[in-house]
Amino acid sequence: MITPEKIDRINFLARKAREQELTEEEKIEQKALRAEYVAAFRKSLENTLDNTVIQRPDGTREKVKKRKKSSGDVQ
């Protein structure tokens, strides 16, 4: 789970990177924090979509299905 402290750290490193060069340790930390943030965002989106239902005009309801990845899809 991404905590507010981690988000603050991501933002701090982003601001610092715009002002000056980050150290190698900071670059590694920034990359890891961003990856963790993206993973948490994707998980949250998946959970939302798992609980989403489409209601058709005739009143029938159907859960959103996970689509199969094709070769042209972006990850």
C-alpha positions as CSV (number, residue, x, y, z in Angstrom):
1,M,0.0,0.0,0.0
2,I,1.2,3.5,-0.8
3,T,1.3,5.7,2.2
4,P,0.9,9.5,2.2
5,E,4.6,9.7,3.4
6,K,5.7,7.7,0.3
7,I,3.7,10.1,-2.0
8,D,5.3,13.0,-0.3
9,R,8.7,11.5,-0.9
10,I,7.9,10.9,-4.6
11,N,6.8,14.5,-4.9
12,F,9.9,15.7,-3.0
13,L,12.3,13.8,-5.3
14,A,10.4,15.0,-8.4
15,R,10.8,18.6,-7.3
16,K,14.5,18.1,-6.4
17,A,15.1,16.5,-9.8
18,R,13.8,19.6,-11.5
19,E,16.1,21.8,-9.5
20,Q,19.3,19.7,-9.4
21,E,20.7,16.3,-10.3
22,L,19.6,13.4,-8.1
23,T,22.2,11.1,-6.6
24,E,22.3,7.5,-7.8
25,E,20.7,6.4,-4.5
26,E,17.9,8.9,-4.9
27,K,17.3,7.8,-8.6
28,I,17.0,4.2,-7.5
29,E,14.6,5.2,-4.6
30,Q,12.5,7.3,-7.0
31,K,12.2,4.5,-9.5
32,A,11.2,2.0,-6.8
33,L,8.6,4.4,-5.3
34,R,7.2,5.2,-8.7
35,A,6.9,1.5,-9.5
36,E,5.2,0.9,-6.2
37,Y,2.8,3.8,-6.8
38,V,1.9,2.5,-10.3
39,A,1.3,-1.1,-9.0
40,A,-1.0,0.3,-6.2
41,F,-2.9,2.4,-8.8
42,R,-3.4,-0.5,-11.1
43,K,-4.6,-2.8,-8.2
44,S,-7.1,-0.1,-7.1
45,L,-8.4,0.2,-10.7
46,E,-8.7,-3.5,-11.0
47,N,-10.7,-3.7,-7.8
48,T,-13.0,-0.9,-9.0
49,L,-13.6,-2.6,-12.3
50,D,-14.2,-6.0,-10.6
51,N,-17.1,-4.3,-8.8
52,T,-18.5,-2.5,-11.9
53,V,-21.7,-3.6,-13.5
54,I,-23.1,-2.5,-16.9
55,Q,-26.9,-2.0,-17.0
56,R,-28.3,-2.5,-20.5
57,P,-31.3,-0.6,-21.8
58,D,-33.5,-3.7,-21.3
59,G,-32.6,-3.8,-17.6
60,T,-30.2,-6.7,-17.6
61,R,-27.0,-6.3,-15.7
62,E,-23.6,-7.7,-16.6
63,K,-20.3,-7.6,-14.8
64,V,-17.4,-6.0,-16.6
65,K,-15.2,-8.8,-18.0
66,K,-11.4,-8.7,-18.2
67,R,-10.4,-8.5,-21.9
68,K,-7.7,-10.7,-23.3
69,K,-4.5,-8.9,-24.2
70,S,-3.7,-8.7,-27.9
71,S,-0.3,-8.1,-29.4
72,G,-1.1,-4.4,-29.9
73,D,-2.0,-3.6,-26.3
74,V,0.3,-1.4,-24.3
75,Q,1.2,-2.6,-20.8
